[in-house]
Amino acid sequence: MNLTAGDVYYADLDPIKGTEQRGTRPVIVVSVANLGPRAIVVPMTTTLRAWATRIPVTLHGIRAEALCEQVRSIDIVRLNEELYGRINPETLVEIQEIIARLIGVYTASGPLLT
């Protein structure tokens, strides 16, 4: 499977612990490097909250949010083999910047989220 940042696949995120995002749902690949049998992804939800850690995404006419606070590394066996879609490059950059701020990496956009 050849993954590219911005690709969207359905992934089985179970089993989970605590408040981790659960179920089979679309995830956005955010890793830019080949991580072998793993990918860094952000799950999506249609439960809209407009939190500072969430980025609006519309894919196939469905409004959703990328849950940047739920970023995780998964084995690619969790991914459906069929590509579901691709987000636009501007949205990918927004997601990656939120993640960078969450983990303490400063970006041109400013300081850490508070």
PALUM-112273 format. One record per atom (N, C-alpha, C, CB): residue number from 1; residue in three letters; chain; atom name; z, x, y. Coordinates in steps of 0.1 Angstrom, whole numbers. Glycine has a CB too. Example, Ala and Ser with C-alpha at 12.3 -4.5 7.8 and 13.67 -1.06 7.14 Angstrom:
<recs>
+-----+-----+---+----+-------+-------+-------+
!   k !   r ! c !  a !    c3 !    c1 !    c2 !
+-----+-----+---+----+-------+-------+-------+
!   1 ! Ala ! A !  N !    78 !   132 !   -57 !
!   1 ! Ala ! A ! CA !    78 !   123 !   -45 !
!   1 ! Ala ! A !  C !    78 !   132 !   -33 !
!   1 ! Ala ! A ! CB !    90 !   113 !   -45 !
!   2 ! Ser ! A !  N !    71 !   128 !   -22 !
!   2 ! Ser ! A ! CA !    71 !   137 !   -11 !
!   2 ! Ser ! A !  C !    79 !   129 !     0 !
!   2 ! Ser ! A ! CB !    57 !   141 !    -6 !
+-----+-----+---+----+-------+-------+-------+
</recs>
This chain:
<recs>
+-----+-----+---+----+-------+-------+-------+
!   k !   r ! c !  a !    c3 !    c1 !    c2 !
+-----+-----+---+----+-------+-------+-------+
!   1 ! Met ! A !  N !     0 !     9 !   -12 !
!   1 ! Met ! A ! CA !     0 !     0 !     0 !
!   1 ! Met ! A !  C !     0 !     9 !    12 !
!   1 ! Met ! A ! CB !    12 !   -10 !     0 !
!   2 ! Asn ! A !  N !   -10 !     7 !    21 !
!   2 ! Asn ! A ! CA !   -11 !    15 !    33 !
!   2 ! Asn ! A !  C !    -5 !     7 !    45 !
!   2 ! Asn ! A ! CB !   -26 !    19 !    36 !
!   3 ! Leu ! A !  N !     6 !    10 !    50 !
!   3 ! Leu ! A ! CA !    13 !     3 !    61 !
!   3 ! Leu ! A !  C !    10 !     9 !    74 !
!   3 ! Leu ! A ! CB !    28 !     2 !    58 !
!   4 ! Thr ! A !  N !     9 !     0 !    85 !
!   4 ! Thr ! A ! CA !     7 !     5 !    98 !
!   4 ! Thr ! A !  C !    17 !    -3 !   107 !
!   4 ! Thr ! A ! CB !    -8 !     2 !   103 !
!   5 ! Ala ! A !  N !    23 !     4 !   117 !
!   5 ! Ala ! A ! CA !    32 !    -2 !   126 !
!   5 ! Ala ! A !  C !    25 !   -14 !   133 !
!   5 ! Ala ! A ! CB !    37 !     8 !   137 !
!   6 ! Gly ! A !  N !    32 !   -25 !   133 !
!   6 ! Gly ! A ! CA !    26 !   -37 !   138 !
!   6 ! Gly ! A !  C !    21 !   -47 !   128 !
!   6 ! Gly ! A ! CB !    15 !   -34 !   148 !
!   7 ! Asp ! A !  N !    20 !   -42 !   115 !
!   7 ! Asp ! A ! CA !    16 !   -51 !   104 !
!   7 ! Asp ! A !  C !    27 !   -61 !   101 !
!   7 ! Asp ! A ! CB !    13 !   -43 !    92 !
!   8 ! Val ! A !  N !    24 !   -73 !    97 !
!   8 ! Val ! A ! CA !    34 !   -83 !    93 !
!   8 ! Val ! A !  C !    31 !   -87 !    79 !
!   8 ! Val ! A ! CB !    33 !   -96 !   103 !
!   9 ! Tyr ! A !  N !    42 !   -86 !    71 !
!   9 ! Tyr ! A ! CA !    41 !   -90 !    57 !
!   9 ! Tyr ! A !  C !    53 !  -100 !    54 !
!   9 ! Tyr ! A ! CB !    42 !   -78 !    48 !
!  10 ! Tyr ! A !  N !    51 !  -108 !    44 !
!  10 ! Tyr ! A ! CA !    63 !  -115 !    39 !
!  10 ! Tyr ! A !  C !    71 !  -106 !    30 !
!  10 ! Tyr ! A ! CB !    59 !  -128 !    31 !
!  11 ! Ala ! A !  N !    84 !  -106 !    32 !
!  11 ! Ala ! A ! CA !    93 !   -97 !    24 !
!  11 ! Ala ! A !  C !   105 !  -105 !    18 !
!  11 ! Ala ! A ! CB !    98 !   -85 !    32 !
!  12 ! Asp ! A !  N !   109 !  -102 !     6 !
!  12 ! Asp ! A ! CA !   121 !  -108 !     0 !
!  12 ! Asp ! A !  C !   133 !   -99 !     4 !
!  12 ! Asp ! A ! CB !   119 !  -109 !   -15 !
!  13 ! Leu ! A !  N !   141 !  -104 !    13 !
!  13 ! Leu ! A ! CA !   152 !   -96 !    19 !
!  13 ! Leu ! A !  C !   165 !   -98 !    11 !
!  13 ! Leu ! A ! CB !   155 !  -100 !    33 !
!  14 ! Asp ! A !  N !   165 !  -106 !     0 !
!  14 ! Asp ! A ! CA !   177 !  -108 !    -8 !
!  14 ! Asp ! A !  C !   177 !   -98 !   -19 !
!  14 ! Asp ! A ! CB !   177 !  -123 !   -15 !
!  15 ! Pro ! A !  N !   189 !   -94 !   -23 !
!  15 ! Pro ! A ! CA !   202 !   -99 !   -19 !
!  15 ! Pro ! A !  C !   207 !   -92 !    -6 !
!  15 ! Pro ! A ! CB !   213 !   -96 !   -30 !
!  16 ! Ile ! A !  N !   216 !   -99 !     1 !
!  16 ! Ile ! A ! CA !   221 !   -95 !    14 !
!  16 ! Ile ! A !  C !   236 !   -94 !    13 !
!  16 ! Ile ! A ! CB !   216 !  -104 !    25 !
!  17 ! Lys ! A !  N !   242 !   -88 !    23 !
!  17 ! Lys ! A ! CA !   256 !   -88 !    25 !
!  17 ! Lys ! A !  C !   259 !   -94 !    39 !
!  17 ! Lys ! A ! CB !   262 !   -74 !    23 !
!  18 ! Gly ! A !  N !   270 !  -101 !    40 !
!  18 ! Gly ! A ! CA !   275 !  -106 !    53 !
!  18 ! Gly ! A !  C !   264 !  -114 !    61 !
!  18 ! Gly ! A ! CB !   279 !   -95 !    61 !
!  19 ! Thr ! A !  N !   262 !  -109 !    74 !
!  19 ! Thr ! A ! CA !   253 !  -116 !    83 !
!  19 ! Thr ! A !  C !   239 !  -111 !    83 !
!  19 ! Thr ! A ! CB !   259 !  -116 !    97 !
!  20 ! Glu ! A !  N !   235 !  -103 !    73 !
!  20 ! Glu ! A ! CA !   221 !   -98 !    73 !
!  20 ! Glu ! A !  C !   212 !  -109 !    71 !
!  20 ! Glu ! A ! CB !   220 !   -88 !    61 !
!  21 ! Gln ! A !  N !   200 !  -108 !    76 !
!  21 ! Gln ! A ! CA !   189 !  -118 !    75 !
!  21 ! Gln ! A !  C !   185 !  -120 !    61 !
!  21 ! Gln ! A ! CB !   177 !  -115 !    84 !
!  22 ! Arg ! A !  N !   185 !  -132 !    56 !
!  22 ! Arg ! A ! CA !   182 !  -135 !    42 !
!  22 ! Arg ! A !  C !   169 !  -142 !    40 !
!  22 ! Arg ! A ! CB !   194 !  -143 !    36 !
!  23 ! Gly ! A !  N !   165 !  -142 !    27 !
!  23 ! Gly ! A ! CA !   154 !  -150 !    23 !
!  23 ! Gly ! A !  C !   141 !  -142 !    23 !
!  23 ! Gly ! A ! CB !   153 !  -162 !    31 !
!  24 ! Thr ! A !  N !   130 !  -150 !    20 !
!  24 ! Thr ! A ! CA !   117 !  -145 !    20 !
!  24 ! Thr ! A !  C !   111 !  -149 !    34 !
!  24 ! Thr ! A ! CB !   108 !  -149 !     8 !
!  25 ! Arg ! A !  N !   107 !  -140 !    42 !
!  25 ! Arg ! A ! CA !   103 !  -142 !    56 !
!  25 ! Arg ! A !  C !    94 !  -131 !    61 !
!  25 ! Arg ! A ! CB !   115 !  -144 !    65 !
!  26 ! Pro ! A !  N !    87 !  -134 !    71 !
!  26 ! Pro ! A ! CA !    78 !  -124 !    77 !
!  26 ! Pro ! A !  C !    87 !  -112 !    83 !
!  26 ! Pro ! A ! CB !    69 !  -129 !    88 !
!  27 ! Val ! A !  N !    82 !  -100 !    81 !
!  27 ! Val ! A ! CA !    88 !   -89 !    87 !
!  27 ! Val ! A !  C !    77 !   -80 !    94 !
!  27 ! Val ! A ! CB !    96 !   -80 !    76 !
!  28 ! Ile ! A !  N !    81 !   -74 !   105 !
!  28 ! Ile ! A ! CA !    72 !   -65 !   112 !
!  28 ! Ile ! A !  C !    75 !   -51 !   109 !
!  28 ! Ile ! A ! CB !    73 !   -68 !   128 !
!  29 ! Val ! A !  N !    64 !   -44 !   104 !
!  29 ! Val ! A ! CA !    66 !   -29 !   102 !
!  29 ! Val ! A !  C !    67 !   -22 !   115 !
!  29 ! Val ! A ! CB !    54 !   -24 !    93 !
!  30 ! Val ! A !  N !    78 !   -15 !   117 !
!  30 ! Val ! A ! CA !    79 !    -7 !   130 !
!  30 ! Val ! A !  C !    79 !     8 !   128 !
!  30 ! Val ! A ! CB !    92 !   -11 !   136 !
!  31 ! Ser ! A !  N !    80 !    12 !   116 !
!  31 ! Ser ! A ! CA !    79 !    27 !   113 !
!  31 ! Ser ! A !  C !    65 !    32 !   116 !
!  31 ! Ser ! A ! CB !    84 !    30 !    99 !
!  32 ! Val ! A !  N !    64 !    44 !   122 !
!  32 ! Val ! A ! CA !    51 !    49 !   125 !
!  32 ! Val ! A !  C !    48 !    61 !   116 !
!  32 ! Val ! A ! CB !    51 !    54 !   140 !
!  33 ! Ala ! A !  N !    57 !    65 !   108 !
!  33 ! Ala ! A ! CA !    55 !    76 !    98 !
!  33 ! Ala ! A !  C !    55 !    71 !    84 !
!  33 ! Ala ! A ! CB !    66 !    87 !   100 !
!  34 ! Asn ! A !  N !    48 !    78 !    76 !
!  34 ! Asn ! A ! CA !    47 !    74 !    61 !
!  34 ! Asn ! A !  C !    61 !    78 !    56 !
!  34 ! Asn ! A ! CB !    36 !    82 !    54 !
!  35 ! Leu ! A !  N !    68 !    68 !    51 !
!  35 ! Leu ! A ! CA !    82 !    70 !    45 !
!  35 ! Leu ! A !  C !    81 !    69 !    30 !
!  35 ! Leu ! A ! CB !    91 !    60 !    51 !
!  36 ! Gly ! A !  N !    70 !    71 !    24 !
!  36 ! Gly ! A ! CA !    69 !    70 !    10 !
!  36 ! Gly ! A !  C !    70 !    56 !     5 !
!  36 ! Gly ! A ! CB !    79 !    79 !     2 !
!  37 ! Pro ! A !  N !    79 !    53 !    -4 !
!  37 ! Pro ! A ! CA !    80 !    39 !    -9 !
!  37 ! Pro ! A !  C !    89 !    30 !     0 !
!  37 ! Pro ! A ! CB !    86 !    39 !   -23 !
!  38 ! Arg ! A !  N !    91 !    34 !    12 !
!  38 ! Arg ! A ! CA !    99 !    26 !    21 !
!  38 ! Arg ! A !  C !    92 !    24 !    34 !
!  38 ! Arg ! A ! CB !   113 !    34 !    24 !
!  39 ! Ala ! A !  N !    97 !    14 !    42 !
!  39 ! Ala ! A ! CA !    92 !    10 !    55 !
!  39 ! Ala ! A !  C !   104 !     6 !    63 !
!  39 ! Ala ! A ! CB !    81 !     0 !    55 !
!  40 ! Ile ! A !  N !   104 !     9 !    76 !
!  40 ! Ile ! A ! CA !   114 !     3 !    85 !
!  40 ! Ile ! A !  C !   108 !   -10 !    91 !
!  40 ! Ile ! A ! CB !   118 !    14 !    97 !
!  41 ! Val ! A !  N !   115 !   -21 !    90 !
!  41 ! Val ! A ! CA !   110 !   -34 !    94 !
!  41 ! Val ! A !  C !   120 !   -41 !   102 !
!  41 ! Val ! A ! CB !   106 !   -42 !    82 !
!  42 ! Val ! A !  N !   115 !   -51 !   109 !
!  42 ! Val ! A ! CA !   123 !   -61 !   117 !
!  42 ! Val ! A !  C !   119 !   -75 !   112 !
!  42 ! Val ! A ! CB !   120 !   -59 !   133 !
!  43 ! Pro ! A !  N !   129 !   -82 !   107 !
!  43 ! Pro ! A ! CA !   126 !   -96 !   103 !
!  43 ! Pro ! A !  C !   123 !  -105 !   114 !
!  43 ! Pro ! A ! CB !   137 !  -101 !    94 !
!  44 ! Met ! A !  N !   116 !  -116 !   111 !
!  44 ! Met ! A ! CA !   113 !  -126 !   122 !
!  44 ! Met ! A !  C !   120 !  -139 !   118 !
!  44 ! Met ! A ! CB !    98 !  -129 !   123 !
!  45 ! Thr ! A !  N !   123 !  -148 !   128 !
!  45 ! Thr ! A ! CA !   129 !  -161 !   126 !
!  45 ! Thr ! A !  C !   122 !  -171 !   135 !
!  45 ! Thr ! A ! CB !   144 !  -160 !   128 !
!  46 ! Thr ! A !  N !   122 !  -183 !   131 !
!  46 ! Thr ! A ! CA !   117 !  -194 !   140 !
!  46 ! Thr ! A !  C !   129 !  -201 !   147 !
!  46 ! Thr ! A ! CB !   109 !  -204 !   132 !
!  47 ! Thr ! A !  N !   141 !  -196 !   144 !
!  47 ! Thr ! A ! CA !   153 !  -201 !   152 !
!  47 ! Thr ! A !  C !   154 !  -193 !   164 !
!  47 ! Thr ! A ! CB !   166 !  -200 !   143 !
!  48 ! Leu ! A !  N !   149 !  -199 !   175 !
!  48 ! Leu ! A ! CA !   148 !  -192 !   188 !
!  48 ! Leu ! A !  C !   161 !  -192 !   196 !
!  48 ! Leu ! A ! CB !   137 !  -198 !   197 !
!  49 ! Arg ! A !  N !   166 !  -180 !   200 !
!  49 ! Arg ! A ! CA !   178 !  -178 !   207 !
!  49 ! Arg ! A !  C !   177 !  -171 !   221 !
!  49 ! Arg ! A ! CB !   188 !  -169 !   198 !
!  50 ! Ala ! A !  N !   166 !  -165 !   223 !
!  50 ! Ala ! A ! CA !   163 !  -158 !   236 !
!  50 ! Ala ! A !  C !   174 !  -148 !   239 !
!  50 ! Ala ! A ! CB !   162 !  -168 !   247 !
!  51 ! Trp ! A !  N !   179 !  -140 !   229 !
!  51 ! Trp ! A ! CA !   189 !  -130 !   231 !
!  51 ! Trp ! A !  C !   182 !  -117 !   236 !
!  51 ! Trp ! A ! CB !   197 !  -127 !   218 !
!  52 ! Ala ! A !  N !   189 !  -108 !   242 !
!  52 ! Ala ! A ! CA !   183 !   -96 !   247 !
!  52 ! Ala ! A !  C !   178 !   -87 !   236 !
!  52 ! Ala ! A ! CB !   193 !   -88 !   255 !
!  53 ! Thr ! A !  N !   182 !   -89 !   224 !
!  53 ! Thr ! A ! CA !   178 !   -81 !   213 !
!  53 ! Thr ! A !  C !   166 !   -87 !   205 !
!  53 ! Thr ! A ! CB !   189 !   -78 !   203 !
!  54 ! Arg ! A !  N !   161 !   -98 !   210 !
!  54 ! Arg ! A ! CA !   150 !  -105 !   203 !
!  54 ! Arg ! A !  C !   138 !  -106 !   212 !
!  54 ! Arg ! A ! CB !   154 !  -119 !   199 !
!  55 ! Ile ! A !  N !   126 !  -104 !   206 !
!  55 ! Ile ! A ! CA !   113 !  -104 !   213 !
!  55 ! Ile ! A !  C !   105 !  -116 !   208 !
!  55 ! Ile ! A ! CB !   106 !   -90 !   211 !
!  56 ! Pro ! A !  N !   100 !  -124 !   217 !
!  56 ! Pro ! A ! CA !    91 !  -135 !   212 !
!  56 ! Pro ! A !  C !    78 !  -130 !   206 !
!  56 ! Pro ! A ! CB !    88 !  -145 !   224 !
!  57 ! Val ! A !  N !    74 !  -137 !   195 !
!  57 ! Val ! A ! CA !    62 !  -134 !   188 !
!  57 ! Val ! A !  C !    56 !  -147 !   184 !
!  57 ! Val ! A ! CB !    65 !  -125 !   176 !
!  58 ! Thr ! A !  N !    43 !  -148 !   187 !
!  58 ! Thr ! A ! CA !    35 !  -159 !   182 !
!  58 ! Thr ! A !  C !    25 !  -154 !   172 !
!  58 ! Thr ! A ! CB !    28 !  -168 !   193 !
!  59 ! Leu ! A !  N !    25 !  -159 !   160 !
!  59 ! Leu ! A ! CA !    16 !  -155 !   149 !
!  59 ! Leu ! A !  C !    11 !  -167 !   142 !
!  59 ! Leu ! A ! CB !    23 !  -145 !   140 !
!  60 ! His ! A !  N !    -2 !  -169 !   141 !
!  60 ! His ! A ! CA !    -8 !  -180 !   134 !
!  60 ! His ! A !  C !    -4 !  -193 !   141 !
!  60 ! His ! A ! CB !    -5 !  -180 !   119 !
!  61 ! Gly ! A !  N !    -2 !  -193 !   154 !
!  61 ! Gly ! A ! CA !     2 !  -205 !   161 !
!  61 ! Gly ! A !  C !    17 !  -208 !   160 !
!  61 ! Gly ! A ! CB !    -6 !  -216 !   157 !
!  62 ! Ile ! A !  N !    25 !  -200 !   153 !
!  62 ! Ile ! A ! CA !    39 !  -203 !   151 !
!  62 ! Ile ! A !  C !    47 !  -194 !   160 !
!  62 ! Ile ! A ! CB !    43 !  -200 !   136 !
!  63 ! Arg ! A !  N !    56 !  -200 !   168 !
!  63 ! Arg ! A ! CA !    65 !  -193 !   177 !
!  63 ! Arg ! A !  C !    77 !  -188 !   170 !
!  63 ! Arg ! A ! CB !    70 !  -202 !   189 !
!  64 ! Ala ! A !  N !    80 !  -175 !   171 !
!  64 ! Ala ! A ! CA !    91 !  -169 !   164 !
!  64 ! Ala ! A !  C !    97 !  -158 !   173 !
!  64 ! Ala ! A ! CB !    87 !  -163 !   150 !
!  65 ! Glu ! A !  N !   108 !  -152 !   168 !
!  65 ! Glu ! A ! CA !   114 !  -140 !   175 !
!  65 ! Glu ! A !  C !   115 !  -129 !   165 !
!  65 ! Glu ! A ! CB !   127 !  -144 !   181 !
!  66 ! Ala ! A !  N !   113 !  -117 !   169 !
!  66 ! Ala ! A ! CA !   115 !  -105 !   162 !
!  66 ! Ala ! A !  C !   130 !  -102 !   163 !
!  66 ! Ala ! A ! CB !   106 !   -93 !   166 !
!  67 ! Leu ! A !  N !   137 !  -100 !   152 !
!  67 ! Leu ! A ! CA !   152 !   -98 !   153 !
!  67 ! Leu ! A !  C !   155 !   -83 !   153 !
!  67 ! Leu ! A ! CB !   159 !  -104 !   141 !
!  68 ! Cys ! A !  N !   153 !   -77 !   165 !
!  68 ! Cys ! A ! CA !   155 !   -62 !   166 !
!  68 ! Cys ! A !  C !   169 !   -58 !   162 !
!  68 ! Cys ! A ! CB !   152 !   -58 !   180 !
!  69 ! Glu ! A !  N !   179 !   -66 !   163 !
!  69 ! Glu ! A ! CA !   192 !   -63 !   159 !
!  69 ! Glu ! A !  C !   194 !   -62 !   144 !
!  69 ! Glu ! A ! CB !   203 !   -72 !   165 !
!  70 ! Gln ! A !  N !   184 !   -67 !   137 !
!  70 ! Gln ! A ! CA !   184 !   -67 !   122 !
!  70 ! Gln ! A !  C !   175 !   -57 !   116 !
!  70 ! Gln ! A ! CB !   181 !   -81 !   117 !
!  71 ! Val ! A !  N !   171 !   -46 !   123 !
!  71 ! Val ! A ! CA !   162 !   -36 !   118 !
!  71 ! Val ! A !  C !   168 !   -30 !   106 !
!  71 ! Val ! A ! CB !   160 !   -25 !   129 !
!  72 ! Arg ! A !  N !   159 !   -28 !    96 !
!  72 ! Arg ! A ! CA !   164 !   -22 !    83 !
!  72 ! Arg ! A !  C !   152 !   -15 !    76 !
!  72 ! Arg ! A ! CB !   170 !   -32 !    74 !
!  73 ! Ser ! A !  N !   156 !    -6 !    67 !
!  73 ! Ser ! A ! CA !   147 !     1 !    59 !
!  73 ! Ser ! A !  C !   147 !    -6 !    45 !
!  73 ! Ser ! A ! CB !   151 !    17 !    57 !
!  74 ! Ile ! A !  N !   135 !    -8 !    41 !
!  74 ! Ile ! A ! CA !   134 !   -15 !    28 !
!  74 ! Ile ! A !  C !   124 !    -8 !    19 !
!  74 ! Ile ! A ! CB !   129 !   -30 !    30 !
!  75 ! Asp ! A !  N !   125 !   -10 !     6 !
!  75 ! Asp ! A ! CA !   115 !    -5 !    -4 !
!  75 ! Asp ! A !  C !   103 !   -14 !    -3 !
!  75 ! Asp ! A ! CB !   121 !    -4 !   -18 !
!  76 ! Ile ! A !  N !    91 !    -8 !    -4 !
!  76 ! Ile ! A ! CA !    79 !   -16 !    -2 !
!  76 ! Ile ! A !  C !    77 !   -26 !   -14 !
!  76 ! Ile ! A ! CB !    67 !    -8 !    -1 !
!  77 ! Val ! A !  N !    85 !   -25 !   -24 !
!  77 ! Val ! A ! CA !    83 !   -35 !   -35 !
!  77 ! Val ! A !  C !    88 !   -49 !   -30 !
!  77 ! Val ! A ! CB !    91 !   -31 !   -48 !
!  78 ! Arg ! A !  N !    96 !   -49 !   -19 !
!  78 ! Arg ! A ! CA !   100 !   -62 !   -13 !
!  78 ! Arg ! A !  C !    89 !   -69 !    -6 !
!  78 ! Arg ! A ! CB !   112 !   -59 !    -4 !
!  79 ! Leu ! A !  N !    78 !   -62 !    -3 !
!  79 ! Leu ! A ! CA !    67 !   -68 !     5 !
!  79 ! Leu ! A !  C !    57 !   -75 !    -4 !
!  79 ! Leu ! A ! CB !    60 !   -57 !    13 !
!  80 ! Asn ! A !  N !    53 !   -86 !     1 !
!  80 ! Asn ! A ! CA !    41 !   -93 !    -5 !
!  80 ! Asn ! A !  C !    29 !   -84 !    -3 !
!  80 ! Asn ! A ! CB !    39 !  -107 !     1 !
!  81 ! Glu ! A !  N !    21 !   -83 !   -13 !
!  81 ! Glu ! A ! CA !     9 !   -74 !   -12 !
!  81 ! Glu ! A !  C !    -1 !   -78 !    -2 !
!  81 ! Glu ! A ! CB !     3 !   -73 !   -25 !
!  82 ! Glu ! A !  N !    -1 !   -90 !     2 !
!  82 ! Glu ! A ! CA !   -11 !   -95 !    12 !
!  82 ! Glu ! A !  C !    -6 !   -94 !    26 !
!  82 ! Glu ! A ! CB !   -15 !  -110 !     8 !
!  83 ! Leu ! A !  N !   -14 !   -88 !    35 !
!  83 ! Leu ! A ! CA !   -11 !   -87 !    49 !
!  83 ! Leu ! A !  C !   -11 !  -101 !    55 !
!  83 ! Leu ! A ! CB !   -21 !   -77 !    56 !
!  84 ! Tyr ! A !  N !     0 !  -105 !    62 !
!  84 ! Tyr ! A ! CA !     1 !  -118 !    68 !
!  84 ! Tyr ! A !  C !    -6 !  -118 !    82 !
!  84 ! Tyr ! A ! CB !    16 !  -122 !    69 !
!  85 ! Gly ! A !  N !    -4 !  -107 !    89 !
!  85 ! Gly ! A ! CA !   -10 !  -106 !   102 !
!  85 ! Gly ! A !  C !    -6 !   -93 !   109 !
!  85 ! Gly ! A ! CB !    -5 !  -118 !   111 !
!  86 ! Arg ! A !  N !    -9 !   -93 !   122 !
!  86 ! Arg ! A ! CA !    -6 !   -81 !   130 !
!  86 ! Arg ! A !  C !    -2 !   -85 !   144 !
!  86 ! Arg ! A ! CB !   -19 !   -71 !   130 !
!  87 ! Ile ! A !  N !     8 !   -79 !   149 !
!  87 ! Ile ! A ! CA !    12 !   -82 !   163 !
!  87 ! Ile ! A !  C !     5 !   -73 !   172 !
!  87 ! Ile ! A ! CB !    28 !   -81 !   165 !
!  88 ! Asn ! A !  N !     4 !   -77 !   185 !
!  88 ! Asn ! A ! CA !    -3 !   -69 !   195 !
!  88 ! Asn ! A !  C !     5 !   -57 !   198 !
!  88 ! Asn ! A ! CB !    -6 !   -78 !   208 !
!  89 ! Pro ! A !  N !    -2 !   -46 !   202 !
!  89 ! Pro ! A ! CA !     4 !   -33 !   205 !
!  89 ! Pro ! A !  C !    15 !   -34 !   216 !
!  89 ! Pro ! A ! CB !    -6 !   -23 !   210 !
!  90 ! Glu ! A !  N !    13 !   -43 !   226 !
!  90 ! Glu ! A ! CA !    24 !   -44 !   237 !
!  90 ! Glu ! A !  C !    37 !   -50 !   231 !
!  90 ! Glu ! A ! CB !    18 !   -53 !   248 !
!  91 ! Thr ! A !  N !    36 !   -59 !   222 !
!  91 ! Thr ! A ! CA !    48 !   -65 !   216 !
!  91 ! Thr ! A !  C !    55 !   -55 !   207 !
!  91 ! Thr ! A ! CB !    44 !   -78 !   208 !
!  92 ! Leu ! A !  N !    47 !   -47 !   200 !
!  92 ! Leu ! A ! CA !    52 !   -36 !   191 !
!  92 ! Leu ! A !  C !    60 !   -26 !   199 !
!  92 ! Leu ! A ! CB !    41 !   -29 !   183 !
!  93 ! Val ! A !  N !    55 !   -22 !   211 !
!  93 ! Val ! A ! CA !    62 !   -13 !   220 !
!  93 ! Val ! A !  C !    75 !   -19 !   225 !
!  93 ! Val ! A ! CB !    53 !    -9 !   232 !
!  94 ! Glu ! A !  N !    75 !   -32 !   228 !
!  94 ! Glu ! A ! CA !    87 !   -39 !   233 !
!  94 ! Glu ! A !  C !    98 !   -38 !   222 !
!  94 ! Glu ! A ! CB !    84 !   -53 !   237 !
!  95 ! Ile ! A !  N !    94 !   -41 !   209 !
!  95 ! Ile ! A ! CA !   103 !   -41 !   198 !
!  95 ! Ile ! A !  C !   108 !   -27 !   196 !
!  95 ! Ile ! A ! CB !    96 !   -46 !   185 !
!  96 ! Gln ! A !  N !   100 !   -17 !   196 !
!  96 ! Gln ! A ! CA !   104 !    -3 !   193 !
!  96 ! Gln ! A !  C !   113 !     1 !   205 !
!  96 ! Gln ! A ! CB !    92 !     6 !   192 !
!  97 ! Glu ! A !  N !   111 !    -3 !   217 !
!  97 ! Glu ! A ! CA !   120 !     1 !   228 !
!  97 ! Glu ! A !  C !   134 !    -5 !   227 !
!  97 ! Glu ! A ! CB !   114 !    -3 !   241 !
!  98 ! Ile ! A !  N !   134 !   -18 !   222 !
!  98 ! Ile ! A ! CA !   147 !   -24 !   220 !
!  98 ! Ile ! A !  C !   155 !   -17 !   209 !
!  98 ! Ile ! A ! CB !   146 !   -39 !   216 !
!  99 ! Ile ! A !  N !   148 !   -14 !   198 !
!  99 ! Ile ! A ! CA !   155 !    -6 !   187 !
!  99 ! Ile ! A !  C !   160 !     7 !   192 !
!  99 ! Ile ! A ! CB !   145 !    -5 !   175 !
! 100 ! Ala ! A !  N !   151 !    14 !   200 !
! 100 ! Ala ! A ! CA !   155 !    27 !   205 !
! 100 ! Ala ! A !  C !   168 !    26 !   214 !
! 100 ! Ala ! A ! CB !   144 !    33 !   214 !
! 101 ! Arg ! A !  N !   169 !    16 !   222 !
! 101 ! Arg ! A ! CA !   181 !    14 !   230 !
! 101 ! Arg ! A !  C !   193 !    11 !   221 !
! 101 ! Arg ! A ! CB !   179 !     3 !   241 !
! 102 ! Leu ! A !  N !   191 !     2 !   211 !
! 102 ! Leu ! A ! CA !   202 !    -2 !   202 !
! 102 ! Leu ! A !  C !   208 !    10 !   195 !
! 102 ! Leu ! A ! CB !   197 !   -12 !   192 !
! 103 ! Ile ! A !  N !   200 !    20 !   192 !
! 103 ! Ile ! A ! CA !   205 !    32 !   184 !
! 103 ! Ile ! A !  C !   208 !    44 !   193 !
! 103 ! Ile ! A ! CB !   195 !    36 !   174 !
! 104 ! Gly ! A !  N !   207 !    42 !   207 !
! 104 ! Gly ! A ! CA !   211 !    52 !   216 !
! 104 ! Gly ! A !  C !   201 !    62 !   220 !
! 104 ! Gly ! A ! CB !   222 !    59 !   211 !
! 105 ! Val ! A !  N !   188 !    58 !   218 !
! 105 ! Val ! A ! CA !   177 !    67 !   223 !
! 105 ! Val ! A !  C !   172 !    61 !   236 !
! 105 ! Val ! A ! CB !   165 !    68 !   212 !
! 106 ! Tyr ! A !  N !   173 !    69 !   246 !
! 106 ! Tyr ! A ! CA !   168 !    64 !   259 !
! 106 ! Tyr ! A !  C !   153 !    64 !   260 !
! 106 ! Tyr ! A ! CB !   174 !    73 !   271 !
! 107 ! Thr ! A !  N !   148 !    54 !   267 !
! 107 ! Thr ! A ! CA !   134 !    53 !   269 !
! 107 ! Thr ! A !  C !   130 !    52 !   284 !
! 107 ! Thr ! A ! CB !   128 !    40 !   261 !
! 108 ! Ala ! A !  N !   118 !    51 !   287 !
! 108 ! Ala ! A ! CA !   113 !    50 !   301 !
! 108 ! Ala ! A !  C !   118 !    37 !   307 !
! 108 ! Ala ! A ! CB !    98 !    52 !   302 !
! 109 ! Ser ! A !  N !   121 !    27 !   298 !
! 109 ! Ser ! A ! CA !   125 !    14 !   303 !
! 109 ! Ser ! A !  C !   139 !    13 !   309 !
! 109 ! Ser ! A ! CB !   124 !     4 !   292 !
! 110 ! Gly ! A !  N !   147 !    23 !   306 !
! 110 ! Gly ! A ! CA !   161 !    23 !   311 !
! 110 ! Gly ! A !  C !   172 !    26 !   301 !
! 110 ! Gly ! A ! CB !   163 !    10 !   317 !
! 111 ! Pro ! A !  N !   184 !    23 !   305 !
! 111 ! Pro ! A ! CA !   196 !    27 !   297 !
! 111 ! Pro ! A !  C !   198 !    18 !   285 !
! 111 ! Pro ! A ! CB !   208 !    28 !   305 !
! 112 ! Leu ! A !  N !   208 !    20 !   277 !
! 112 ! Leu ! A ! CA !   212 !    12 !   266 !
! 112 ! Leu ! A !  C !   215 !    -2 !   270 !
! 112 ! Leu ! A ! CB !   224 !    18 !   259 !
! 113 ! Leu ! A !  N !   212 !   -12 !   261 !
! 113 ! Leu ! A ! CA !   216 !   -26 !   264 !
! 113 ! Leu ! A !  C !   231 !   -27 !   265 !
! 113 ! Leu ! A ! CB !   210 !   -35 !   252 !
! 114 ! Thr ! A !  N !   235 !   -36 !   273 !
! 114 ! Thr ! A ! CA !   250 !   -38 !   274 !
! 114 ! Thr ! A !  C !   254 !   -52 !   270 !
! 114 ! Thr ! A ! CB !   255 !   -35 !   288 !
+-----+-----+---+----+-------+-------+-------+
</recs>
